[in-house]
Amino acid sequence: MAALAAALAVATAGCSAVDEPQVPPSGGGNASEKLGELTVASAGSMKGYSRNRFPHWRDTGKNCDVRDSVLKRDGEDIKFSGCNVVAGRWESVYDGRVFTDPSDVDIDHMVPLANAWRSGADEWDDGKRGDFANDLTRPQLIAVSASSNRAKGDQDPAQWKPANRSYWCQYAESWVTVKHHWRLTVTSAEKVALKEMLEGCTWASKP
């Protein structure tokens, strides 16, 4: 993120556009191997689905929650009221926009909750679904522009990719990492899309 500070920004009302350089994910490397280990299956039914079955955002103490934690982690020059994040600077890697008002920023689930439901999470209990929805250990939560998050919805990489093509390598690696850890399935079209996104990433198959 720090490298983006030097990128050319074009001022707009409340946000600006920046060029996002491609940076390999920390510890990246074996995304292609992990992709090959994912189970391919047809998307399951949405029967019984509700976002309430994935309890979030969890309390992190002192009137703060996981959303505040992600805003703090992904932003710069953060300002607080108590421990609530009230200002800062966030660079949306999905579309290269920069924001200073946290109300303009959404916390995206890399693997959307509805997608997880269709790929195996329907068989979990609500406690495990809550762990998934609040996972700060894997690259499952990321601060992005509200518009890009809502454009993505619950679509997988065969249906939606970030407008910022230079982020595709990391996007695919993060998606695979989350699905691999949580043992979620992928559709055949989803796997093909992820493979194509990773093909140009020189770090994707390194041990």
Secondary structure by P-SEA (a helix, b strand, c coil): cccccccbbbbccccbbbbbccccccccccaaaaaaabbbbccccccccccccccccccccccccaaaaaaaaaccccccccccccbbbbbccccbbbbcccccccccccccaaaaaacccccccaaaaaaaaacccccccccccaaaaaaaccccccccccccccaaaaaaaaaaaaaaaacccccaaaaaaaaaaaccccccccc
